[in-house]
Amino acid sequence: MKAGSSTVLRMFAMCPPGLEDILCRELEGLGIEPCKIYGGAEFSGDLSTLYSANLWSRVAGRILVRIGSFRLVSLDAAAGRFARYPWEIYLGGYSRVRIRASVHKSRIYHSGALKQRLLQGISARLGREIQAVPDRQGSDYPLVFVRMSRDRCLLSLDSSGEHLHKRGFKKYSVKAPLRENLAAAMLYISGWDRRSPLLDPFCGSGTILIEALLMASSIPPGRHRRFAFMDWRNFSRHLWTQLLRRADRLVQRPDVEIIGQDRSPEAVEATLFNIENAGFSGQARVVQENVSAVGRHCIQNNGFIVTNPPYGHRLRGNYDIMGLYSVFGRIIRARLPKWHLTLLYPVEFPGLRRALGLNLATVCRFSNGGIRVAVLSRNILSSSSPSCTSNTA
């Protein structure tokens, strides 16, 4: 496949299974026409589309470029087929790559042998030996995906580099931190309009607060990080600079009340540091208080609560988790009855939901740190779709 600036690329935006609809609506807001599939969304476009998706998507984990798809039933033919693709465009001077191989209902059933043939094919194409690096030990090396399903082979290449949830801002975290792309998905689901007050009463290291500040400021999440596509032979520095300049013209100072709260002094300290590191010093109020103080700093009658209450690894010692949820629910009913509420809860502990005593709808489910969680929401502004509109149009 020749990947010039005018060539149509096939791409795939990855996300945690369960968030595909949110991701598709976000991509539509970027002017992209996605097709939802399990674990993400497929779409087509040129290099500008590829760069924009990486720069602006707050929900995606990676943006892959489809290199090729073909029928493959024998390992004997695999290396030759793999050698047909223009790896020189993407791998440049690299002599090591990471490979993720998977097989499903195919005559080729050994992922290790498939990976070996792919290395042979790439090496033959480039005229030099290419070695595989353990996936978790070589994040600086290109990442290639090869998937066999029902005797069809799909080759993809990661264009993002580090996982897209790594915005480049957050330096300190607490136990079991929420990933930035999941926090962004929760904000989309909540229907937050970026003008109404926002409260996170269990702010941890400030992930939700910082994502909200980025949204309210119209700052793309990828503005201050590198991407793998920058090392490709067809990378257009001119096009990338144009996209950044266009994005910078949209930036505005957030005019919104954002409040964070946590009982842990370490969490409050981490949140304040991360907010300052992200360039938002003084633009959010962060206080150290217990759950009983939720809402005391909110002067308006309505707003949005978006939060990830403690569960799993965030619990210590004899922490009364049922009591915490019971008190939180009671305070929401008494002190913030007109506030929209969106939160995560672990589906394996349904008693926590009952302890809240609130009428909450389950919007979606996904995995967070290996724990199956659900997004619960009350008073969603739109019953059909969260607001994922971008300011890039």
N, C-alpha and C positions, 0 to 999 in steps of 0.2 A: 504494500500500500504506500503510495506516495503521499506524504503529509505536507503539502504546501499550504500557504496561507489561504488559498481558495478551495482547497480540497475539503470535501464533506467528511467529517470524522464521526464515527459511531462511538458514543460514550455511555458510561454507566456511573451514576452517583450512588455510592453505598450509604446505607443508614441502618441502624438497628431494626431488625424485623419488628413491625408494629408501628413504625413511624413513617411508612411509605407515603401515606396520604398527606401528611404534613410536609414532607420533602417535596412532593409533586406540586403542592400549592405554592411553596416557596419558589421553586424553579419557574413556575408560570409567572410569578411576579417579576422574575428576571427576564421575561420575554422568551423563555424556553418552553418547548412543547414536549413534556415528558410522557413516557409510557410506563405505568407502574408495574413492577414485577417484584417478586419476593426479595426483600432485603435492599430495595432501592428503586431507582428509576432509570430507564434508558432514554437517550435523546440523541439527536444529531445536530451538527453545526460545524463551524470553522474554528480556527485558532482563537478568534475573539470569544466565541462561545465557551471554549475550553478554559481560557484564562478567566473569564467572568464568573463561571461556575465555581472555580477554585477561590477566587477573590471574595465573592459575595455570599456563598452558601453558608448559612449558620448551622444547618442541620446535618448536612452530609459529612461522612467520615473520610471518604476518599472519592476522587474522580478518576475513573479508569478510562483508558482509550482502548477500544477493541482493535486488536492487531489483525486478527483473522479468525475464520470459522470454517471448518471443513470436516468431512467424514473421515474417521480413522479407526481401523479395525485391527491393525497389526503394528507391533512395536518395530518390526523390521523396516517399515516405511516411515516411521515417525521422524527420525532425525533429518531425512531428506525433505520432508514437508516443512519442518520447522525452519530449515535453512533458506526457504524461499522468501522470507519476510525481511524487510529493510531494517534490521537491528542496528545498523550503523547510524541511523537517524537518532535513535533513542539512547544507545548505550555508550556512544562516544569513545572515550579512552578508557572506560572501565574494564577491568579484567575480572571483576567479581560482581555477582548479582545475587539477589534473594529470589527464591522461587517458592510459590505456594501452589501445590498440586493437589487436585481432588478428583476422584473417580466415582461415578454413580451409574449403575446398571449398564455397564459397557463391557465389551470383550477384553479391552485393556483394563485390568483391575488393580494393577500395582502402581501406586502413586510414585514410589521411589524410582521405579524403572522409567516411568513417564518423565520424571524430572531429569533423569540422566540423559535421555534422548533429547530433551530440550536443550540441555547444556551442549551436547554434541552438535546439534543443529546451529545454535548461535555461534559456537566456536568455528564451525565450517564457514558460516557466512562472513564472519569478521576476520578470518585468517589468523586467529590466535586463540590460545586456550582460555576459556572462560570457566571460572570456578564458582561454586555455590557457597554463600555465606549463611550461617544459621540466621534464621529470620529475626530472632530477638536480639542478636548480637551485632547487627550491621545495618542500622537504620540509615546510614549515609549512602548505602548502595541502592541501585535501581531495584524495583520490586516487580517481578513478572508473575502473572497468574496463568495457570494452565488448568483447564477443567474439562473432564470427560463426562459426558452425560448421554446415555443411549447411543453410544458410538459416534457422537459428534464432539469434536475438539474445539474449544473456544480459548483463544489466546488474548490476554489483556495485559496492559502495562499501566502501572500506577503513575499518574501525572502530578500527584500532590506532594509526595515525599513524606514528611512526618504527618501523622494523623491530623485531619483538619480541626479537631477540637483543640489542638495546641495553637492558640492564638499568638503566643509569644509574650503575654502580659503576666500571667500568674506565676509567681516565684515561690510562694509558700502555700501549703495546703494542710488540711487537717485529715483525720482518718476518714477513709472511704469518701473522697471528694466526688462531687457530681461533675461529670464531663460537661464541657462548655456546650457541645452540640445538643446534649439532652436538656440543659438549662434553656437554651434557645427554643427548643421544641415546646417546652412547658410554657414559655412566654407566648409563643404563637397560639397554643391551645387555649390559654387563658382569655384571649381576645384583648389583651392590654393595648390601649390606643396610643401609648407613648406620651401621653399628656396627663393622664390621671395618676394620682399617687400610687406608689408601689411599695409593698412591705414584704420582706422576707424575715419572719421571726425566728428562723433556724438557719442563719446565713452561712455557717461554716467558714469557709475561706473566701466567701464573697462571689462565688461563680455566677449566681443568678443576678446579683446586683450589677456586676460588671457587664454581663450580657445585655442587661436592660439599658445601661448607660451607652453601650455601643449602638444599640438600636435607636435610642432617643437622639443620639448624635449623628446618625446616618453614616457611621464609620464602618466600612467593610471589615469583617472579622479577619481577613487575610492581608490587611494593609501593611503589616509590619513583620512579615515572615517570608521565607523563601519557599519555592516550590520545585519539585523534581523537573518539571517541564523547562525550567530555566537552563538546564544542562543539555537539552536536546539540540541537535544540529539545526532544526527549523525554528528555534526560538526567535521571535521577533521582539527585540528590545524596543523598537519604535512603537509597535502596537501595545505592548505592556505599559509603556510610559503614557501613552494616550489614555488608556483605561484608568491608570492611577490619577492622572490629572482631572479626568472627568469625575472620578469618585471624590477627590479632594474638594471640588467645587460644591459638593453636596453637604459637606460637613457643617454642622451647626452646634452651638452650645446647647446642651439639654436644658430645657425649661420644665422640669418636672421634679416632684418631691419623691425621693427614693430613700427608704429607711431599711437598715439592717439591724438585726438583733440576735444575740446568742448569749447563752449563760456562761460560755467558756471564755476566759480572758485571752487564751492563746488564739482562739478563733477570731475574736474581735481584732487582735493585733495583726493577725494574718490578713484579714479582710482589709483593714486600713492600709497596710503596706501594698497589697495587690491593687487596690483602687488607685493609690498614688502612682504605682508603677505603670498603670494603664493610662495615666494622664488625666485622671478625674479627681484629683485631690480637692477635697472640700465640696464635692458635688453630690455626696450621699451622706446621710447621717447614720452612724453605726454606734450602737450602745450595747453595753454588757448588762443584761437583765434576764431574769428567769421568765418562764412561759406565762406566769401570772401577770406580767407587766405588758403583755401583748396589747397593742392598740393605744397605750397611754400617750404615745408621741404622735398619734394620728389626729390631726385637727379637723379633717374633712369627714363628712358623713358617708362618703363612698369612695372606693378605690379598688385596688387589686392586691390580693395576697397570693404570692407564688412562692412555694417553699418545698423543701425536702426534709421533713421531720426525721429525727433519729430512728434508726433501726439497724439491725445486723451489727456490723463492726463498729458502728458509731456509738454503741451502748457499752457502758463500763460498769463493773461492780454490781451493786444492788439498785441500779437506776430503775425507778418505778415507771416502766414504759406505758403500762395501761393507765396509770394515774396521769402521766404527762398528756396523753391523747385526750383523756376525759376532761382535764382542766382546759386544754387548748380548745376543744369543741365548745365547752361551756362559755369561755370568754368570747369566742367568735359570735355565739348567739346573743350574748348580753351586750358586748361592747362594740362589735363591728357587724351588725346584722345585715347591713346593705352593701357590704364589701364582697366583691367577687373572689372566690377562693379556688385555687388550683394547687394540688399537692400530689406527691408521690407516696404510695404506701406499699409494703410488701404483701403480695397476694397470699403468701403462705400463712399470714397471721390475720385472718379475717376479724378476729376479736378487736384489733386496733381500729378497724373501720366502725365497728359497733360502738366502741368507746367514744368516738368523736361525737356521736349523736347528731350528725348533720345529714341532710338529704343531698347526697353527692352522686353524680353520674359517673360511670366508668367510661372514659373517652378512648383510651388505648392501653395496651400493655407492651412492655419490652423488658430487656434485661439491663440491670445497672450493677456493674461490679460482680456479675455472676448471680445476682439475686433477681428473681422475677418480680417486677413491680408493675403497678397500674397507675395511670394518671387519673385522679378524681377531680371533678370540677363542679362548681355550683355557680349558677347564674352566668353561663357562657353567653356573651353578647349575641353571637350568631349561632343558631342551632345546627347550621349546615356546614360551616367552614370557618376555621380560625383565620385571623388576619395575618397573612404572610407577605403582604405587598412590599416590594422593594422600592427604594427611591432612585433606582438606576435608570428607569425608563426616561 
